[in-house]
Amino acid sequence: MSTAMMLAIVILLPLLLFGWQFRSVRAGWWHRFPTQAEYLTRYPDIAASARAHCVHCGSAEILDTGVFGPTSTWRLHCCERCKNPLWRSTSP
């Protein structure tokens, strides 16, 4: 086996494995959470109020966090008081 082929295997194999794991993360837990529109449809009493709030404890303080850090485009909105995740969103 040539050196170039070995180098390609050593570099590409971890990238392929990481890509596969990232795909499973994306397909798995992320889509379990509803979007904000789905959350408000599921809980019509919350949609009728002026501001979205937690269905678990009633708090209107919602924490917007990035899934992979503060600049992540995948956002998870959690209750500030009881820390329950409420809905997901993406930012451009």
N, C-alpha and C positions, 0 to 999 in steps of 0.2 A: 504494500500500500504506500502511495506516495505521501510525502510530507504535507502537500497542499490538501490532499483528501483527508488526512487525519486532522489537520487544523480546521477544515470545514466541519467535520463531525463534532469536534470539541466545541466549536463556537455555535453551530446551529442546533445541536441537540438540546442544550439548556434553554435556548430561545423557544423552541417548539414546545417543550414541556411547560415553560412559564405561560405561553400563550394558551395552552390547553387548560391550565388551572385558572387563568383569568377568565376564560370563557365560562367555566363552570361556576365561578363566583358571580358573574353577570347573570347567567341564566337561573341561578339558584335563588338566593335569599333576596336579591334586589327587587325582583318582580313579585314577591309575596306582599309587599306593601302597596297600598292603593295610591293612585295619583291624588292630588288635592280635589279634583273634580269628582273622582270616585268616592273619596272620603266624605265630601259634602252630600253626595247623592245617597250614600249609605246611611248617613245620620241627618235627616232633613231638619230636625230641630236646631242643629248647629248651623245649617245653611240659612235658616230663617233669622238668626241673630246677626248683629252688625259685624261681628268679628269671629273668625274661626277659633274654636277652643278645644281643649282636650275632652274626649268623650269619657275618659276614666275618672278624672278628678275635677273637671270643670275649669281648670286654669286657662286663662287666655294668653299666657306667656309661652310662646312657641320658640324653640331654639332651632335655628337653621344651621346644620353642620355639614361639612363636606365629607364624603365617604372616605376619600383617600387623602384628606388634608384640606386646609382652608381654601385652596384654589381649585379644588375638584369640581367638575361640572355635575357630578352626581351628588345630589343633595338629599339629606334625610332630615325631616322636620320632626322634632321630639318635644314632648312636654317638658318645660323647665322644672316643674314641681315634682312630678312622679317619674320622669325620665322614660316614659313609654314612647316608642316610635309611632308616629301618626300617619304620615304620608311621605311619598318620595317625589322628587322633581329633578329636572335637569336644567342647567343654566347654559346659555350659549357661550 
